[in-house]
């Protein structure tokens, strides 16, 4: 069931929002607002959880595979936490750089600890831990 609500926005903010939703291809404002609310709920679930609840996250890493034993360190962290690694994608971006995308699932504190450990590994050129959701808590 959908409920209709009303919101008030300044003209300039509404113009920017309409431009943004057009660029992203939303068919209407409602879909864009629902996505913003869902994103806020997922972020809150990560920051306010006790750490025991199951959480899902995506880790993105870019690194030079020629860097001294870096690939081995990253693989070691993944193997130490193999139950949390749902999926791993490894892409050779050029002769030296690799892009790795990992989907993690497990207790919130474990997922965050593993993601932060991977991102903080010396030699990682770019790393990002992005909270995600399995979807069941979004209604």
N, C-alpha and C positions, 0 to 999 in steps of 0.2 A: 504494500500500500504506500502511496506517495502522499505527502502532506505539502501543501502549498504554503510558502512563507514569503515575507517581503523584507527587503533590505534597502537601506539608504546609503548612497555613495556620492561623493563629490563628483562633479562633472568630469574633471581631469582624470580622476581615478577610474571612472567608468569608461572613458575613452581609451585609456591605456589597457584596461581589462578586455574591452571588446577587440582591440587590435591583437592582443595576446591570444585570445581564444580563436580568432580568425586564422592567425599564423599557425596555431596548433591543430586546426581543423575540427574544432568542436562544432556540433550542429546548433548548439544553443548555450546560453549562460548557465542553465541548470546543471548540465553535464560537467562543465568546467568547475562549478562551485562544489559539486559532489566529489570530484577528484581532489580538490583542495582540502576538503573536510577529511576524506579518507587518508590523505597523506599526513595531515596533522594528527589523526588518531594513531597511525602507525608509528610516527615519531614519538608521540606521548607514551605509547606502550613500551617502547625501548627505554626511554629515559625514566619512567616512573615505575618500572617493574621491579620486583624483588630480586630478579635474576634467576629465579627457579622456573618461571614459565617458559614454555617452548617458544622460541623465536626463530625467525628466518632472516637472513641477510645475504647481500651480494658483496663480494670483495673484488675490486678491480685493481690489477697490478700491471705496471709496465717496468721492464727492467732489461738490462743488457745481459744476455746469457753468457757472454764472455767474461763478465765480472767474476772475480775470484770466488769461486765456490758458492755464489749466490743462488743459483738454481738448485743446488743440493740443499742449502739451508731452507729454502722455501718448500721443497719437497719433504724435507724432514719434519717441518712444522705440520704439514698436511698429513703425513703418515702418523705423527703423534696424536692427531685429532681425527683419525680416519672416519670415525662414526659421525662426525659433524659435517663432513664434506659430502654433500648430496650429488654434486656435479662439478666438474672442472673442465674448462675449455682453454686450450693453449693455442695461440696463434703466433706464427712467425711473421712479424711486421716488416722486417727487412733482414739483411744478413746478420744483424747484431741484436736488434730489439725484439722482445717478446711481449705479448699481451696475454695476461692470464685472468680469467673470470671464474670465480668460485661461488657456488651457492652453498651456504652453510645453514644448518638446521640443528637446533638443540636448546639446552637451557640458555636463557638470555645471557647470563654472565659468561658462560663458556664460549658462546658465539662471538660476543664482543671481545673477549680476551684473545681468541684466536685471530680474529680479523685485525685487531690492533697490532698483534705480534707480527703478522704478515706485512702490514703496511709500514711498520716501523723497522723492518729488517734493513740493515745497512746495504745500500746499493740499489734499493728500489727507487726508480726515478719518479714514479707516480703511484700513489696508492689511495684507495678510497673504500671505506666501509659504509655501505648503504643499507639501512634497515628496510626490510620488506615484510611481507605477511603471507601466511598460508590462506588468508581470505576468510576464514570462518568467524573471525571476530569483527567483521565489518558489516554484518547484517545483510 
